[in-house]
Amino acid sequence: MTHVYSTPRAGSVPENPSRRVHQKSTLFCPRCGHEDSTDGDWVLTLRPETVEIHCPDCRTLLTARPHGLAAKERSDASR
């Protein structure tokens, strides 16, 4: 029988079972607490100039980001 043991790396923080570890790219719904990765089950609504990200559970709008020409114009203006 093979056993695999893992030992903490130098400088690493030991795991704490009472503390959840999240990926950096995790979104959280402030209204209902739903959480998932940025490419997870969020509902995307495409508008002419924005993409809206909504919670799949309570439909709260989390963010509206520039899309298409609006994103390009914003990028060009920042140069």
C-alpha positions in Angstrom: 0.0 0.0 0.0 1.3 3.5 -0.9 0.9 6.4 1.5 1.2 10.0 0.4 2.1 12.5 3.1 2.3 16.2 2.6 4.3 18.5 4.8 4.0 22.2 4.9 6.4 24.2 2.8 8.7 26.7 4.6 6.8 30.0 5.1 3.4 28.5 4.4 0.5 29.0 6.6 -1.0 25.9 8.2 -4.5 25.0 7.2 -7.2 26.0 9.6 -10.4 23.8 9.2 -12.6 26.6 10.6 -11.4 29.1 8.0 -12.4 28.7 4.4 -9.8 29.3 1.7 -11.0 31.2 -1.4 -9.4 31.6 -4.7 -8.4 35.2 -5.6 -10.9 35.1 -8.5 -14.0 34.4 -6.3 -17.0 36.6 -6.5 -19.4 37.0 -3.6 -23.0 38.2 -3.6 -23.4 40.8 -0.9 -27.2 40.1 -0.6 -27.4 36.3 -0.3 -23.8 35.2 0.2 -23.6 33.1 -3.0 -20.0 32.6 -4.0 -18.3 31.1 -7.1 -15.3 31.7 -9.3 -15.4 34.5 -11.8 -16.1 32.1 -14.6 -18.7 30.2 -12.5 -22.4 30.2 -12.5 -23.0 33.9 -12.6 -25.7 35.2 -14.9 -24.3 37.5 -17.6 -26.5 40.1 -19.3 -25.1 41.7 -22.4 -26.1 45.3 -22.9 -25.0 47.5 -25.8 -22.2 49.1 -23.8 -21.8 46.9 -20.7 -21.9 43.3 -19.4 -23.8 42.9 -16.2 -23.0 40.2 -13.7 -25.9 39.0 -11.6 -26.2 36.5 -8.8 -27.9 33.2 -10.0 -29.7 32.8 -6.7 -31.2 36.3 -5.9 -30.5 38.1 -9.2 -28.7 41.0 -7.5 -26.5 43.0 -9.8 -22.9 42.6 -8.8 -21.2 44.8 -11.4 -21.6 46.2 -14.9 -18.4 46.3 -16.9 -17.7 48.1 -20.2 -18.2 46.0 -23.2 -17.5 46.3 -26.9 -17.0 49.9 -28.2 -17.4 51.3 -24.7 -14.4 49.2 -23.4 -12.3 50.2 -26.4 -13.1 53.9 -26.0 -12.3 53.7 -22.3 -9.0 52.0 -23.1 -8.1 54.6 -25.8 -8.9 57.4 -23.4 -6.6 56.1 -20.7 -3.6 56.2 -23.0 
